[in-house]
Amino acid sequence: MLPSFRDSVVRLITRTSTDLPPDVRAAMASALASEERATRAGQALTIIAQNIDQAASCEGPICQDTGMPTFEVKTPVGANQIWMKHEIREAVAEATRLGKLRPNSVDSITGENSGNNLGPGTPIVHFEQWEQDVIEVKLILKGGGCENTNAQYSLPADLDHLGRADRSLDGVRKCILHAVWKAQGKGCSPGAVGVCVGGDRTSGYLHAKEQLFRTLDDVNPDARLAAIEHAVMAEANELTVGPMGFGGKTSLIGCKIGALNRLPASFFVSIAYDCWAFRRLGITLDARTGAITSWLYRDADAPSTPMLKPEEVAAGFPLTGREIRLRAPITEAQVRALKVGDIVLVSGRMFTGRDAVHAYLMKNEPPVDLRGSALYHCGPVVVKEADGNWRVTAAGPTTSIREEPYQAEILKRYGVRVVIGKGGMGAKTLAGLQESGAVYLNGIGGAAQFYARCIERVTGVSLMQFGTPEAMWHLEVRDFPAIVTMDAHGHSLHKDVEAASGERLEAIPH
């Protein structure tokens, strides 16, 4: 019917997953320029900048969590939307096979991964007819870490540090600031928020996500909402949540607000939080062939403007000379010598472990000896080579708080010395680190290409019945950088930043 349609959608998926649009690059470049390079925030943003350039250069996923593919499709009257949806699904499966998307579609009842990103509700495809003779396809890839920091408020409400939020635009402003503060580094800050004022609980979240299809540098046509967007951007960046929740000058790179009518009894404020890896692109297609006629958000023929100079990319992680090198197996004495704020370079054996692995280890012995090891909260993108060996193509950290119910017990039982993830963990894990002599390292969320280059080889894999993202991958790594944010002495940078940013939130005019 449209001979080029499927190939065009595969190209859209590939470009969206691997190359950030110009408005997002500009916002991240501004954030990088605002921080001193030697600070935690500056180092995090430098790694992010390197990762953005690396992903574009090799067409590898910017972040290993390629999210829930969400398509917004506009078609001429009379177009066969049933056929188009089938072709979009086939394009998603092909992009997964090519390693541009991680297999992310999991059966909610059995936990089984479909392996091709297809299943009930996956991908999400919304159609709309319009009176133009072209097809428009927009795509957003929003990962699970930032999806978990979405928020919805029912006004009036009492908010931490802000008091009462009434049914007013000022109440909306307070809700957005509260959501940004609450997210801390769990959503890979600096992030962007799409917001819906009104609607019902379902339509509000959908409309909030749709706001993320706006460019970061646009101006809201509604002057009232434009004023709130401007105020939120100024105030959110005074909170000093900073990149990855490490503290810093940039916590938010965009705020986009829309409004829907509501029921008299309801006043919802729905917030869709997206991470710095803000993957959103679009294409227009010839309605007769399905071939790409133009790109949205970017000029497809022009190469992306690099974030860093070539020599900065080649230099790798910006070393200060204060880094501490660890090689697994790691001893308790080495761990207890570390303190919050230390930069660590890990080498040697490392094992990945996400939700399924942690639940498994609570009931079963581990398939490998974990004593002295580093356990990495990561669901990598992997490809199998012709010789049968596995290669990791993207491997950034996932949000760690999901493992809070398990982590302390696993440390105690199996002698794990280093846990690596993002966003920090809670009081139970902090106590477990003290008791067992272990440490939590925060990696840079989304930096999947940067960290993939620290992995020298895959030495094995266990628990493949959970699917590739949830399996336990055996890795050999070299100079894997991360920051100590929870140490074996009861100190937590996450608690400190949350408290300090909470005080700043409270100081914002109510």
N, C-alpha and C positions, 0 to 999 in steps of 0.2 A: 504493500500500500504506500508506505513512505520508506523507500529503500535505505535511506541514510539515517533514519530516526534512531535506531538502537545505537549505532556507532557514535552519533552525536551526543547521546546521553552518557555513554561511557566516557567520552572526552570531557563532558561537564563534571562527572563524578571525579575523574582523575585530577583535573585542574583544581576543583574545590578542595579536595583532600590534601593537595600537595603545595599549593601556592596561594598565599593570602592576598586578598585584593588590595589595591593601592590605598584606600582610606584606612584600612586596618594597619597596614605597614606604616603609614604616616603617623598614626596615633602611637604606635609602639616606638617609632623612632623618637618622637617627642618625649615619651616616657624615659627612654634610655638617656636622652640628653639632659634630663632633669636630675639624674642621680649621679653621685660620685662613683666612679668605677670600682673603687676599693671597698665600698660598703657592701653589705649583704644584698641590698636591693640592686646595686649596680652590677654585682657579679651575676645575680639571677637574670637581670635583663640582658646582659651580654651573652649569656648562654642561650637565652630565648632568641636573640638576634641571630646568633650563629645557627641555631636550629632552623629558623625561618629560611635562611639562605641555603642551608644544606638540603632541606626538603625540596626546594624549588629546583636545585641543581640536579638532583637525581630522581625527581618525580617520585619521592617516597612520602608516606604519610607524615604530615607535620606532627600529629599526635597519634600514638598507637590506638587510642580510643576514637575511632572514626564515627562513633555516635549512632544516632537513629537518623537515617536518611529521610529528610522531609522535603517533598517536592511540591511546589505550587505551580500549576500548569494552567495556562490560558489558551483556549482553542477557538478557532472559527466555528460559527454555527454549522452543525452537520458533521463535524469531525467525529471519528469513531474513538471515543474515549475508552471503551472496553479494550480495544486493540492496543491503544497507547499505554494503558496501565500494564498490560501483559509485557510489552516491549521494555517498559521502564523496569519491571521486575527482572527481566532477563539481563538488562544492562547492569543492574545491581549485582546479580550473580556473577556476571563476567568480571566486573571491577573487583569483586571479592577474590575470584580465582587469580587475578593478576596481582593481588597483594596491595591494591589501592584502598581497599576497605578491609577492616578486621572482621572476622565472623562474629557478629554481635547479637544475632537473633536467637533467643533462648526460650524454650517452652516453659511457661510460667508454672506448669503443674509438675513436670518431670525434671526440669532443669537441663534437658538435653539441648545442645546447640545444633541448629540446623546445618551449620557449616557453610551456608551460602547467603546469609542475611535475608532469607525469605521465610515467611511464616505468617500466621494470623496477625495482622496489624503492622507487618514489616515488609517493605518500607511504607512510610506514610505518603499518600498521594492525594492531593486536593485539586479538583478540577473546577474551572470557571469558564463559561463561554464569554466571548466578547465579539464585537462587530468589526474585527480587523482580520485581514487575510494572511496572518502570520501566526505561528505558534510561539508562545513564550514559556520557557521552563526555568524556574528558579529552584535552587537547592541550598539547604542549610544542613550542615553536619554538626550536631550539638551533642557533646559527649556526656557520659553518665555522671562524671564528677560535678560538672556545672549544673546538670539537670537536677541533681539531688539538692542543690542550693536554691532552687526555685522557691518562691514563697507566695502565699495568698493570705490576705488580711480581710477580716470582716469588721467594718467600722460602724460605731466607734470602738476603739480598743486601747488598752493600756500597754505601752511599749517600754521595754528596758531602756533606761537612761533618757527617754524622751517624754514620758508621761502620756497623757491622753492624746490620741489621734482622733479628731472629730471627722464627721462627714463633710469634708471640705478639701480644697486643693492643698491647703496647708497640712491636713491630715494625710493626704497622698504623699506629699514631700517627706513626711516623717516615716511613713511605711517604707519608702524606697531607701532612705538612709539606714533604717534599721536592718533591712535585708542585706545591704552591702556590708554593714558591720558584722552581722551574724554569719555571713559567708566566710569572712576572714580569708585564709588561703585555700580553703577546701575546694573552691571553684576555680582555682588557678588564676588568681588576680595578677595584674589588673584586668578586670572584666568589663562587660557591657551589660546593660539591663534593658529589656523590652518590657513595657508596662501597659496594662489595660486598666482604666478606671471604669468600673461598672460591669455590665453583662451579668451572666450567671457564673457559677463556678467553672463550668466547662468552656463556655464561649470566652470568658475572661482570660483563661490560660492560653487559648488558641490565639486570641487577638494580641496578647502580650508577645507571643513568639513571633507573630507576623511583623511586629514592630522592628524585629532584628533584621528584616530585609531592607530597612532604610539604611542609607549610608551614614557613617558616623559624623560627617561634616554637614549634613543637611540642617535646615531650619524648619521647625514645626510650623505648618501653616496656621495653626490655632495659636494666637499670641499668648493666651492664658497657659496653654501647655508648654509653649516654648519657654516661658518664664520659669516654670517649674523645672524643666530640663536643665536650664542654665544654672539655677540655684543648686540643684542636686549635684551637678558636676563640680561646682566650686566647693560645696560643703563636704562631699564624699572624699575629695582629695585633701581635705584638712584632717581626716581621721587618722592618717598615717598607718592604715592597715598595710599598705605597700605591696609590692610584688611578692607573690607566694605567701603573704601574711608575715613577711619578715620585718615589716616596718619600712616606711619610705614615703615618697611624695606623691606617688601615683597609685590609686586604688581602683579607679574607674576610668575607662576610656570612652564610654558612651552611655547616654541615657535617652531613650526614645519612648514617648508616651502617646497612647491612643485612648479613645473613649468610646464606650458603647452605652446605649440606654439600659436602664436597670429596672427591676421591680421596686416599688416603694419600700418594701420591707428589707431590701438587701442593698448593701454598699460594699462591693468587693474591690480590692486592689490586688491585682494579679501581677506577679513579677517573674519574668523568665530571665535567668542569669546566664550569660554566656562568658566563656573564658577568653583569655588573650588570643588563643588559637581560634579566632572568629572566622570560621570557614563558611563563606556564603558567596555564591556566584550565580550567574544566570546566562541564558542564551536565547536568541530568537532563531526560529527555524523556518525554512521555506515550507509553506503549507502543502506543497505538492511532492517534495522530495524528502523532507525532513533534514536537509543539510543545514548546517549552521550558517546563518547570514550575518550575525553580529553577536558580540558578547556584552553582557551587562556588567556594570561595576568596573570594567577594565577594557583596555585595548588588547585583544588576544595576540596581535602580531608584535606588540612591543614587549620586550623582556621586562620583568619586574625590577624595580630599582633595588639594588642590594642594600641590606640593612647595615652591613659592615664592609670595610675595605678588604680586598683579597688577603692581604697580609694578616689582618685581624682574624679572619676565618681560619687561615692556616695555622695561626698560633694556638688555637684551641682554647682550653679553659684558662682564664686570666689568673695566673699564679701570682701570689704575693710573697712567697717565701715562708709564710706562716702555716702552710698546710701540713697536716699530720698524715703520714702514710701508714695504712694497715694492710697486712696480707693475711688472708685466711689460710689455715685456721687461726682465729683471733683469741687471745687469752683474756681472762677476766681482768687481770692487772692492766692490760692495755686499755680496756674499756673504762675502767674506773679512773683512769688518768685523764679521760676526756671531760670536757665541760661545755655547757651551752655556748654556742658561738664559734666553736672550733670548726674549721674546714677540714674535711677528711677526704683522702683519696684511697679508695678501696681497690685492692687487687686480689686475685686468686679466685677461689670457688664462690659461687653465689647461686642461690636457688630462688626461683620465683614462687610466690604463693599468694593467691587471692582468696576470695570468699569460699570457694569449694574446697580448696586445700586446707584452709584453717578449720572448717567444719569437719573434714576428714580426719585431721590430726587429733581432734578431740576424742575420737572413738577408735582410732587405729594407730599402729606404730608407723613412723615415717618410712617411705621407701628408700631413703638415703640417710646417712649419718649426718645429723645437723649440728653436732657439737662443734663449737667454734666458728660456725658459719654465719654468712649474711643472708637474711631472708628478705627478698625484694617484693614488695607489693606491686606487681606488674603483670599485665596481660599482653604480652608482646604480639606483634605481627611477625609471623614466621613463614618462610617458604622452604619447600623441600627441593633440593638440588637434584640434578640428574644422577649424581653418584649416591643418592640416598641420604646424604647429610642434610641437616637443617641449618638455615641461616636466618638470623634475626634482622628484620628490616626496619623495625620501629619498636622502641622499648622504654617509654617514659613511665614514671610512677603513677599509680592509681591512688585514689583517696583512701587514707588509712583508717579513718574512724569506723568504717564498717567492720573492721576486725577487732574492735574494742572488746567484745564479749569473750574472745578467745586468746588474745595475744599474751597476757600475763601467764596463763597456764602453759602455753606452748613454750615460752621462754624457760619456765621452771622445769618442764618435763624433759626437754630435748637439748638444752644447752646452747640455744641460739644466742649469739653475742651482739649481732647488729641487725636491726630492723630498718629497712629503707622504704619510704613512701612519700606521701605529700599530705599537707594539711594538719598534721599532728594527730595525737591520740589523747585519750582521757585519763582520769585519775586512776583507774584500775591498772592501766598499762604503766603509768608513771610509777606506781608503787611496785609493780612487777619488775621494772627496770632496776630499781633499787635493790630489791630482794635477790634477784638472780644475777646481777652484774651484767647488765646489757645496756644498749644505747639506741636511741631512735635518731635516724638521719633523715632529713628532709631533702629530697631531690627536687629538681625543677620540673613542675608539672607541665606536660605537653611537649617537653624537649625530647621527643622520641628519636629523632635522627641523631642528635648530639649523643645520647646515651647508647644508641645502637653502635656507634663507632667506638665505644669503650668495651664492647663485647668482642673478645678475640675469637671465641668459638663456642658452639653448643656441644657439650660433651654427653648429653643424654636428655631423656624426658621421661617423666613418670606421670601416672594418673591421666593418661590421654582420654579416658572415658568421660572426662569433664569438658572436653573440647579444647581447642588450642589456646584460647585466652586464659582458661582456668586450670590448665595442666601445670605441673611442676617442671619447669625447664631448668636443666643443669647448665650453668654458664661458667665460662672462664673470662674474667674481666681484668682490665688493667686501668689504673688511675681513674676510677669511677668517682666523680666528685659529688659531695653532698655536705650539708651543714648539720652539725649537732644541734637539734632543737629541743631534745629531751634527754637528760643525762642520767647517770646512775646515782646522782646525789639529790634527786627530788626536784630539780629545776626544769622549767618548761618555758621556752621562748614563746610558745603559743599562748600560754596563760598570761604572760607579761604583755604581749602585744594586744591581746583581747581586752585586758584591763585598762591599758593606756589609751587605746582607741575608744573604749567605753567612756572614759573620762572626757575625751574630746567630743564625743557624741552628746554627752550631757551638757557640754558648754555651748553647743549650737543653740542660737535663739529659738525658743519654743513658740 
